[in-house]
Structures are given as structure tokens and as C-alpha cells.
Amino acid sequence: MTGDSDRGPLPFIILAATGQDVRNCINCELCYHKIEGMEITFNEVMQAAARDDLSILKNPILWNCDALLETNLNCMGGIDIPKVIHALREEAEIRGFKF
């Protein structure tokens, strides 16, 4: 299965897989960190997922952020960022976007 599918909107896929509601992202920029290999920040990832922007599934950040995921990221919206990233990775693989 590739690309646009009938799997449903990303916010609901993430919510079902993790219990995390990316629509709670308040874009506070606490997770506004970039490291080498990251083109966008975690808050941009959360915002894209909340908007059901499927292009986030094709972004290399999903596989280039392990070092940052291991840090203690605190989200004011209560979102467990590593859980969301792992759910997005899984969805990308299901849709055939693995890097």
C-alpha cells in the first residue's frame, strides 16, 4: 500500500496507536530543536500531523532524530513526542514511504 490511502486522517491514526492527540500541540516551540540531519523541527512535525499533512510521512526527520528523541523533551501540550514519531514511522512504512 502506498501514498494516499483510506487509512484515515493522521491525527486519528496517531491517537489510536498511541493515545496521543497531536491536535493538542500548541506550537509553543519547546520542542523547536534541530540537529544535523533534521530539516524541520518536532513542533513542525506535530503541526503537520495535526493538519493531516501526509508529506510528513515522506520527511527524513522521522529517521534522523533518534539522538534528539533520547533527550528529555517536555511538551506543554502533554504530547509524548517519541511515541508520535514512532507512530509516524510505522504509518510511513505501511504507506511505503520508508527511507
N, C-alpha and C positions, 0 to 999 in steps of 0.2 A: 504494500500500500504506500503510495507516495503523494506528496503535495496536499492539496485541499481535499479533505475527506469529510465524511459525515460523522466524525467522532464528536463533534460539538465544540463549543467555544472554549478556548484555553482556560479562562478563569474557572470554569466548572470542571474541566478535566483535572486541573491542579487541586481544586477543592476536594474532589472525590478521591484523588490519590493520596493527599497529604493532610487534609483538614485545614489547609492554609488558604485564606482568601486574599489573593493578590489585589483585589479591589480595595483593600484596607490600606494600601500603600499611600502615604500622604506626601510622598515626594519630598521628604524632609532633608535629603542629602546626607544623612548619617552613613549611608552605605555608598556614598559617592566617592569610591576609591577606584583607581586604575593601577594596574601593574602591567608589566611587559606582556604583550600578547592579548591584552584586553582593548578592544576598540570602543566599547561603551561601558558604562558603569552599571552596578547592580540596580540602582534606582531606575535607570532607563530600562533594564530588563523587566523589572516589576511593572513599570508603566506599560510597556509593550504587551506583556502578558495580560494585564488587566484590560487592555483595549482589544484583545483577541488579535493582535498583530502577529500573524503566522511567520513573518520574516524573522522573528526572534529565534525560531527553531532552526534557522539556517546560519545563525551567527556563531562564529568560532568561540565566542566568550563562554559558551556552555561547556567547552572542553579545555579552556585555557585559564580557568580561575581556581583550580584546586588549592593553590597556596593561600589565596585570599579566603576561601571558604573555611580553611582551618583556623582562621583568626576568630576572635570573639566579636562577631557582628551583631550589634544591637539594633533592633528595628523598633522605632516609636509606634508603628502600626501593629506590632506584635507578630510580624511575619517571620517564620523560620526560613531564612534565605537559603541555606543549604538544601533543605527539603524541597523548596520550589525549584532550585536549579536542577536537582536530581530528577524531579518530575518532568521538567522541560527536556532534559536529556533523553529520558525514556520516551516521551512523546515524539521528539525528533527522530529517534531510532525507529519507532513504529511507523512514522510517515516517510522513512527512507532518507533522512537528512543527516545521518551520522557522518562525522568528519574523520 
